Amino acid sequence: MTVHARGYRPLKDRRRSKGLRFVPIFREARRDAMRGVLLLVFRLLCVLLPLILIGFFLYFQSGPLSAILRQTTGGMQLDELTTARETLSIALLMFHDWTALWIVLLSLFVGAGVIADDLRTRALPLYLVRPITPIDYFLGKWLVPVSALVVYVLCPGLLLVLLAASMRPSGETWAFLVDRRDVILALLHHFAVLAVGYASLVVLVSTVARRRLSAIVLGALVFLGGSLIAGSAMGVKGPLGDAARATSLYANAQRVLQDGLGSSLPYAQRAELPSTTAAYVVTGALFVACAVAVLRRARTSEVVS
Amino acid sequence: MTLPSIRVQDLSMWYGDVLAVNEVTADFGPGVTGLLGPNGAGKSTLIKVVAGMLAPRIGTVTVMGEAPFDNPRVMRRVGLCPEQDAVYAGATAIETLTYLTRLHGYPKGDASARAREALVRVGLEAAMDRPVAGYSKGMRQRVRLAQALAHGPDVVILDEPLNGLDPVARRDIVALVRALGDEGRCVVVSSHVLHEVEAMTRRVLMMAHGRVVADGTIEEIRRDLSDRPLAIEVTTADPRAVARLAVELPGVLRLELRDRAVHVVTSKPLELFQALPAWRSTAGVPVDGWRPVDESLEAVFRYLTT
């Protein structure tokens, strides 16, 4: 019997009309973004090496960690628990400082192609004629760099916390974790600001550039430009200086991390950072700009006209 | 009475100052319909509106009784084969199709089975596990076609589906398109290669400058153009004798002598059709046969768009 003869047939197969429709988009985009041996090596090296090195310093209470701690305390003898707490804070700040450039590059390599590849291969019509919403498309793509940052920013930080806790005498591990829950919260907070900022920026440039390589170059220029503006605004007082300093996404994330860890550490005071409010406003604005750009793109096929 | 699968009423679309579609009204029922027109005729814009990719500016479009734009219920029942090379080169054909079918809401197992079935149907069973990057242009075209069919749509829109295919593949795809039409699906095939469309269907919608210039079967359209001159080829062993008689007839505009044939262009073909048997029987002119030579799509299209 033909469709013509039976009229409009009702849908009775196993198709789901609701649910997390962005998940397949995310999985496919992530698989595509993470493809390549070179990228795998880069991903491992840029995070694994600093993590191992800082983990070594933390475990043996040696190297630059102990030097900074001595500088912090002015040579004053601290009790063992305070030493462990302060060393962990320094280790976390040091890790994020050492990996800052690599994380920017990693975000660009992973996220630059998520929308640009669809535009280049003209695959957008394949999404537009399927029963997904532009929000599904946006979430599926935006979460790709976020998921990479979970692995390469959040997880190493949590591993350092676990390492510090595991070094406590038997029976004190859990108590240390409970005592330093502020560190875990600070790491989550730092990750949220960094991931939202970085992911929004790379997805935004991916949408604008339409080519993976162009998106990487444009993204790198924006990151660099933000850092230069922030650097030139050192010492500038008032909201203008604050806003200028907040153009550095790294500085925004550092501000949040330092707020969480306590800002009395000299290691963390090398640079003037934006206010917490400015960090939030810039991160939020970037997310909104990214969402608007992707949703607009996902609603039109004129790019393939 | 069954409603048409696609109904377009008074549709107008424009991009800035450019009017792409101008007050188009058309119905597409089950079976294959050719959408014809030169570049810039408005075919692609009409396809995008029907496929739910663009919202109508003026007028209405319904697919299976519902407005298609931003409507998941309609999108589940529409399959679009885009003209552009819109496939992921890094993945295999089966991976690509499984992914795209999952976006229709199928669980992974079902999506994979449907993707496999569609790839077999377009003749890619042997290559489906190879990366699309290594595919020829024709194979990529088949992947695009398969992704439009994998979820079992009732409305299939094919934008230049035979581009880049070798003759054997063309024959296969033409057969597939006809089979889809025979199954009762509403199949819209956009093309500017007329003989391709002629091989798939006799029903066409012709567009030029954003307007519909003809709608119906090729024969119907040609009949409606009765005021236009018709070219008739008369087969004869004595072309000069036939030409001598034909030139006396009213309405004859042009004569062309060929080897064992005369090509007559006339605005009054009926006069010629009535005269030909008489010449054979009474004048003894050896007329072997005659046939209109411009009822082909090419000729109709030329009349309508120039």
Interface residues (C-beta under 8 A of the other chain):
Chain A: M1 T2 V3 H4 A5 G7 Y8 R9 L11 D13 R14 R15 R16 S17 G19 R21 P24 I25 E28 D32 R35 D117 T121 R122 A123 L124 P125 L126 Y127 L128 V129 R130 P131 I132 T133 T300 S301 E302 V304 S305
Chain B: T2 S5 Y15 G29 P30 G31 S44 T45 K48 A51 G52 M53 L54 M64 G65 D70 P72 R73 M75 R76 R77 V78 G79 L80 P82 Q84 D85 A86 V87 Y88 A89 G90 A91 Y99 L100 R102 L103 H104 G105 Y106 P107 D110 Q147 D154 E183 G184 R185 C186
